[in-house]
Amino acid sequence: MQKLTQKALMAFCVVLLAICLSPGAYAQNLSVTGQVTGKDDGLTVPGVTVSVKGTTQGVITDAYGKFALNAPQGATLIFSAVGYERMETAATASPMNIVLISANNNLTEVTVVGVTIKKRDLTGSIGSVSEKTIRERPTTNVNQAIQGRVSGVLVQNNDPRPGGSSSIKIRGNNSIQFGSNPIYVVDGLVIDGNFNTINPDDIASIDILKDASATALYGSRGANGVVLVTTKKAKKGEGKIDYNAWVGVQSFTKNIPYLNAQQIVDLRLDAYANRYVDENPGADRNAYVQSLLNPAGSAAFGADELKVYNAGQSYNWLKEIRQKGVQQNHTLSFSKGSDDGSSVYISFNYTDQKGLLKTSNYKRFGGQINLDQKIKPWFKVGTNTNFTRTEERYIDGGVFNIASNANPLLAINDSIPYLSWKGIQSQDLYNPLRSLRIDGQGNQNRLLTTNYAVVTPTPGLNIRSGFSVEARNQNYFNYIPRDLGQSLRNSTQGSATHKKENWLNWQWDNSVSYEKTYGKHNFSGLVSFGLTKNDYDYNQVDAWGFATDDFSYKYLGGAFLKDKFVLGSDFVTNTLVSYVARFNYSYDGKYFATLTGRYDGSSRFGNGNKWGLFPSLALAYDIAREDFIKGSKLSTFKVRAGYGIAGNQNIPNFAYRSLYRPTFTNGSVTYVSDGRLGNPNLRWEKQKQLNLGLDLGVMDNRITMSADYFIIHNDDLLMQRTLSSTTGFSNRIDNVGSLLNKGVEVNISAQIIRDKDLQWSVSGNISSYRNRITKLYGNVDAIYNYGGFTGVEIQREGNLFLGKSLNSIYTYKFEKIAQESDMARTSQIDYGGRTIRPGDIIPVDINGDKKIDDADRIVVGNTDPKFYGGFATDLNYKNFGFNAVFNYNVGGKRVNYLYESLLGGTGEYAAQTDELNRWTPTNTNTNIPRAYRGSGRYGPGETDYSVQSAAYLRLSAVTLSYQFTGDFMKKAKLNNLRFYLTGSNLFTATGYKGYDPEGGDSYPTARMVVAGVNVGF
Amino acid sequence: MALATVLSGSCKKFVEQEPQTALTEEQVFSKLDNIEPLLLGLYTSWRNTRKDRGGFMFTLGSDEAQQGAYQVQTDDRQAGLDRYNGFLTASNTALAQQWDSRWPVISAAARIIYSLGLNKEEGTRKNTILGEASFIRAALDFEVSQYWGEIPLIDQAKFTEYGTRRQALPLVYQTIISDLETAIKFLPDAQSDKRRATKGAAIALLGKVYLYAPEASGLRDYAKARDQFKQLVDGGRYQLVANYGDLWDPAKPNSAESIYEFQFNNTYPDNNQTQWQMGSRSLADIDQYCYFGGYDLMVPTNYCYADVSAGGIWETGDQRKAASIRYDFTYKGKTPVLNPSFGGDELDPHVKKYEDPRTDGTLSFWLSGKNIIYMRYADILLCYAETLNETGATVQAVDLVNTVRRRAWGGTLPTEAAWNQGMSATEFRTRILDERMRELCFEGWRRMDLIRTGKLVDLVRQRNKWAKQSGTIQPFHNRYPIPLQEIKQNEDISETDQNPGYSNN
């Protein structure tokens, strides 16, 4: 017994010891197994960190999303992975099926060129806009949908005409003039233009890849960022029918305060009298003014003008060509996804926009089919195909400008071919009422289709081949009737134009990717090979001489001025070959590394310079996963670093060669150079970028912040520079220099209230960049931009100066308006043939040599904003939603060409009401120059007088919505019903005196009020 | 491995794309079949320097023509060409445009000349092309050097030596002369294609170069000039047309008097817009299809349009007056009234030589497109006369002038109008300048005549309304300023290389 007891005791001790020594292994230990899948696509998720809450214990899911670990009974497991919401759940003995929800409701996969990758593998600096955010601003234009939403992305609406697009810049300027816009990748297909055919209703997410490591997969073309557009896919479950529609009414946000007829007369009298007195000192000014008002013959006024003046009338020509702009947009979509990952999404879209000027409109019809089918467990095929047709009615480009700057002393009259000032018709001022009769039509058919097949022979290994096509044809038709000023001036007797353009771009991408997990190590890698070919051709016919206007542009055969026909056509092909290798490694979900190399060959460069290598490396460290952080308030704490090189090849075709084309002129065919000197040494523009990023989240990510700092060295910048004419050519495309671009971007969002009935969140972003030209070719310290009427004048913008911003404004500096007391001083200075009298503009003699010459012209500022961005607030109370989005821009400057043209002070052209405060001997305390008719003084356009602050704060969209829920929905068998009212561009605070500080001055920006509905069955 | 090799080989091909609608420089210069159309392109580019506004920039600011008042009031820079004031500086864009339009032609001619040196094809065609390219390069070098002085010389074979810096006048003129000698050697006596230069044109131009070469070049040589002119005259190929007015009749282009003329017509881009620049604004206001309407860029000076009795140049009976200048503005029975808001000289006499009646009533005067004469026989006779006078043969010189005047009087020169054989060489020298104005006004030689005779400052100050008003013309204005953008863009020309007197403003 004793012995037995001893044995038993021993055994007990051993067991006890074993239990004591085996860590965590006390009596009720569980062996937990399971598999993690993603909610949206039902696919397994490898690389998920599974950890036991409150311990340092954890594993990572394998290539099949499977995991196994031991956990104490009652323990909580934490599942976390980049791109997914963190999930906590109790450990169970039975196999666990964990379904992770994508973070931000975004899709987890994006198709980049040639390969589908998990979003979390897109290391580097990325800004994302979700479907929900896109929905908050009803617009037909993708760029507008993301305006102000992502730091580092500057979207400007500079073409507010119907169907017009917006410009987009990522991280300021990194190229000078070629391809300074980012590329768009729609479901894997790279497109570089006409983004406005994309229907925002079809978009599931937009990801903006900002740094070189993020854009690495596009190495050759990513220098200015990449906008990744992913269209919708059906979600698993019951099929859905959705209908979205809205109707909006547009109006101009702003009208320029023009002088009326009476004020113009006063101004002109003042201008003439000032000159008269200058030239005839001591003469009788009043008598002269009276003589100018003599209806029997005036040196300053046409008889018709005096009649209007004496009748006390004033005419507004702009009013005659305006109309109310009405827009509507409808999208109907059907979707269904099945358990095996197959899905279908089909949508139809119709947009109709009536422009703000008479006769202009824009229509778009389109459809999208997204299909994914699992043919075999190891084989999947799919397509994302979109067809869009747009139809546009153009309005002649000059109409708005001529009508808005028309003579208010000229009675509205559509029977004159030209408008007049001083009773003299100007052949440059085509009567805008008549120009409305120009029949300008355009249409476009565009097919975007991306198709793929992917084979998965063993889990983790994907072999994929994708073929994508963009086929686009665009037609432009125009007819100018016989009796219009345009026809009379050019003796065309009616002219018709046809222009037909075709683009066929295809991309063939093949990739092999593999993913494998060993313990805490996760490896993935891919190699891919791609070919891209872009074919473009056009033909154009200009025919003159029509017997009747009745057939418009439709019957060219009837044109009789055969010797004046102009024919044009061209055929151009570009190609690109790329090899990509990418390798990802992560350890324990804490450390991440991505190494990418891309090797590209482009037909745009000459032999020996075609190929470029674009490597990048990205590193990330998720500190929040460390033990010492756990339990603290920090829920996200990640640092990122990336370095890489991206490229740009967006130069005109064959720029490496001097080209000669046959021209028929002077009786025979001659060969004529196009003026460009070929540059066989042209090479890729390269952008070397370092990005440091920090992501923080506190209180369970209720407050998150993401910040990035970047330094970009842009080398071998491509630009067209003018040449000394002694070279025999006018320009050359050249790698001219280097640009340093640095900046910071911060995104912050906070869920301030998240009760059951009331949720309030705010978000904001701020971005700032500074750029400086660090090198120009040779010993050159400046490259000038020549232009103007003669083509040889140095322009105020577009010049490059060493050590200055790319966006510098270069001109003479405005000192002040001259006063009597300045005369002693100014009489000592040589103004190069100009005379300065009190009330005139004085430029600064920068170098003090008593002579105003080229040496006094300086960089007076630049158009770069000091910082810019947007902020938004999102408030939901029960079924009501209220959302407002603001954009702002601080510190940017802009040359106001419109304003200065309206301050000429002659009264012989349209003028702005600031002229009412012009300098006169009795109104000397003013910044507005005196009235003067004639030349010989400095005009506002010759100094920085009209360089104005372009800072603004804009309420770009505000939306009030009501979402139906509960019983009503069940009865109506609806799963979604939402009504909303949105106002866009309702208010802009700015000191800028033109139409719009970002939209510019050629056309005003529109404000729109929209009512819309979303219905889902 | 094999696959990779094949793949990389075909990829190499895949990224090679050639232009489908243009010839590369290598292709263009590779054979005469391509060089010839290139040469024809040169003729067109050369011609285009004479088109439109630009064609008259050098005649502005002379003693025979000036800008219309409205233009002077509204464009300071262009007005500087007449006013010779602070706007006539390196940044004068009106001049820079002229400089810029000429160099590409010179440079392309130089490339043709160079490529012909490498060409192995046989036959005379090559030599003809060489002669033509040499002629064009010489004509433009001559023109640019007359106005700007020392100029870069473009010669591919000597590029490392010459660069693009300004070269001394002796070298510049030696180069021009040697180009013209090449042209004379290879050009045919006649060309059926009127765009193309002939031996006669090269001989005439070489004579002019010897006559017009600045003293500083050391190459002005009246005897050599005389010999060239003599050769041309003795050749007998050219003769004066009987009626001076016929020279300006668009129905009679390329007459027996024409040595070289720029070919235009009424269809864009082969029109020349000259009437748009020469016509009267008052007429344009009445009817934009009136063939003598326009925008008064250039109008005759009072000296050039007035009779001798009124202090001008015209003698009674000289038919050239009415053929060269329009005095009457009645159009279709309507007499225009001067609009008080115009410049004031819109109904003063206007240039008539470029009127193109073919456009009347059917085409805008913008489409005017009469040929523009570069060199004609009467000019050569007068130049010949000058060289005879300078080489001691004044009597012969007077005879030649009388020949030209005889035609001006319709074939019979009244005794009182004939020049006296007994006049002195000095008197001849003075009077020939007016005679040249009467015969050749607005044809583009006046500024050169004034520069070579040293009369520019004096005569322009007296006769050009705007220069007189401004009173700022000075001897340094015998040259134009090198354009600012040339100084900024040409690494071989710096600010200190500017012509004296001009600021780089």
Contacts between the chains, C-beta under 8 A, distances in Angstrom:
chain1	res1	chain2	res2	distance
A	297	B	340	5.3
A	298	B	340	6.1
A	298	B	341	7.2
A	299	B	340	4.0
A	299	B	341	5.3
A	300	B	341	6.2
A	301	B	341	7.4
A	302	B	341	7.3
A	422	B	341	4.5
A	423	B	339	7.4
A	423	B	341	7.3
A	424	B	285	6.0
A	424	B	339	6.6
A	424	B	341	6.9
A	424	B	342	7.9
A	425	B	285	7.4
A	427	B	288	6.8
A	488	B	288	6.4
A	488	B	364	7.2
A	489	B	288	7.2
A	489	B	364	5.9
A	489	B	366	7.1
A	490	B	364	6.6
A	490	B	366	7.4
A	491	B	289	7.7
A	491	B	362	7.1
A	491	B	363	4.4
A	491	B	364	4.7
A	491	B	366	7.8
A	491	B	367	5.8
A	529	B	7	7.6
A	531	B	11	7.7
A	531	B	14	6.3
A	533	B	14	7.9
A	563	B	267	5.5
A	564	B	267	5.9
A	564	B	268	7.3
A	569	B	21	7.7
A	570	B	20	8.0
A	570	B	21	5.2
A	571	B	20	4.7
A	571	B	21	6.1
A	572	B	19	7.9
A	572	B	20	7.1
A	572	B	21	7.9
A	573	B	17	5.0
A	573	B	20	7.3
A	574	B	17	6.2
A	575	B	14	5.3
A	575	B	15	5.2
A	575	B	17	5.7
A	576	B	15	7.0
A	577	B	11	4.5
A	577	B	14	5.6
A	577	B	15	5.3
A	601	B	11	6.6
A	601	B	12	7.6
A	601	B	14	7.9
A	601	B	15	4.1
A	602	B	15	6.3
A	603	B	15	4.8
A	603	B	16	6.3
A	603	B	17	3.9
A	607	B	16	7.8
A	610	B	15	5.4
A	653	B	17	8.0
A	653	B	19	7.3
A	654	B	19	4.8
A	654	B	22	7.2
A	657	B	19	7.1
A	657	B	24	4.8
A	657	B	25	6.7
A	658	B	24	6.9
A	658	B	25	4.0
A	659	B	19	6.0
A	659	B	22	3.9
A	659	B	23	7.0
A	659	B	24	6.4
A	659	B	25	7.7
A	660	B	22	6.3
A	660	B	23	4.7
A	660	B	24	7.7
A	660	B	25	7.1
A	660	B	27	7.9
A	660	B	28	4.6
A	660	B	38	6.7
A	660	B	41	8.0
A	661	B	21	6.8
A	661	B	22	4.9
A	661	B	23	7.4
A	662	B	37	6.7
A	663	B	41	7.2
A	663	B	44	7.9
A	665	B	44	5.3
A	665	B	269	5.9
A	665	B	270	5.9
A	666	B	40	7.5
A	666	B	43	7.1
A	666	B	44	4.9
A	666	B	47	6.8
A	666	B	195	6.0
A	666	B	263	5.8
A	666	B	270	5.6
A	667	B	193	7.7
A	667	B	195	6.9
A	667	B	263	6.9
A	667	B	270	7.9
A	668	B	37	7.5
A	668	B	40	5.7
A	668	B	193	7.6
A	668	B	195	8.0
A	669	B	37	5.6
A	669	B	40	7.6
A	670	B	37	5.2
A	670	B	38	7.2
A	670	B	40	4.1
A	670	B	41	3.5
A	670	B	43	7.6
A	670	B	44	5.5
A	671	B	23	6.6
A	671	B	28	5.8
A	671	B	34	6.6
A	671	B	37	4.5
A	671	B	38	4.3
A	671	B	40	7.8
A	671	B	41	5.1
A	672	B	41	4.5
A	672	B	44	7.4
A	672	B	45	7.4
A	673	B	104	7.5
A	673	B	108	6.9
A	674	B	22	7.5
A	675	B	104	7.4
A	678	B	24	7.5
A	678	B	25	6.4
A	722	B	485	7.5
A	722	B	489	6.7
A	723	B	489	6.5
A	724	B	103	7.8
A	724	B	164	6.4
A	724	B	485	7.9
A	724	B	486	5.8
A	724	B	489	4.2
A	724	B	490	3.9
A	724	B	493	7.9
A	725	B	99	6.6
A	725	B	100	4.3
A	725	B	101	7.9
A	725	B	102	7.6
A	725	B	103	3.7
A	725	B	104	6.1
A	725	B	486	7.1
A	726	B	103	5.0
A	726	B	106	7.9
A	726	B	107	6.7
A	726	B	152	4.9
A	726	B	154	6.5
A	726	B	164	4.5
A	726	B	486	7.4
A	726	B	490	6.1
A	727	B	103	7.8
A	727	B	107	6.4
A	727	B	164	7.3
A	728	B	103	6.5
A	728	B	104	4.9
A	728	B	106	7.3
A	728	B	107	2.4
A	728	B	108	5.6
A	728	B	110	7.5
A	728	B	111	6.9
A	728	B	154	7.1
A	729	B	104	6.6
A	729	B	107	7.6
A	730	B	100	7.8
A	730	B	104	7.0
A	778	B	491	7.0
A	779	B	491	8.0
A	782	B	488	7.3
A	784	B	485	6.8
A	784	B	488	6.0
A	784	B	489	7.6
A	786	B	485	5.9
A	788	B	93	6.9
A	789	B	93	7.6
A	790	B	93	4.0
A	790	B	94	6.5
A	790	B	96	6.8
A	790	B	97	4.5
A	791	B	97	6.8
A	791	B	100	7.6
A	792	B	93	4.9
A	792	B	96	4.0
A	792	B	97	5.6
A	792	B	100	6.0
A	792	B	483	6.7
A	792	B	485	5.6
A	793	B	91	7.9
A	793	B	93	5.1
A	794	B	91	7.8
A	794	B	484	7.7
A	794	B	485	7.3
A	830	B	86	6.9
A	831	B	86	7.2
A	832	B	86	4.0
A	832	B	87	6.7
A	832	B	89	6.4
A	832	B	503	7.6
A	832	B	505	5.2
A	833	B	76	6.8
A	833	B	80	6.5
A	833	B	83	7.6
A	833	B	85	4.4
A	833	B	86	2.8
A	833	B	87	4.2
A	833	B	88	8.0
A	834	B	76	7.6
A	834	B	86	7.1
A	851	B	503	7.0
A	851	B	505	7.7
A	852	B	505	7.6
A	853	B	89	7.7
A	853	B	503	5.3
A	853	B	504	6.6
A	853	B	505	3.5
A	854	B	90	7.5
A	854	B	91	6.6
A	854	B	484	6.3
A	854	B	504	5.5
A	854	B	505	5.4
A	855	B	504	8.0
A	934	B	73	5.6
A	935	B	73	6.3
A	935	B	74	6.3
A	935	B	75	7.1
A	935	B	76	4.5
A	935	B	79	7.1
A	936	B	76	6.3
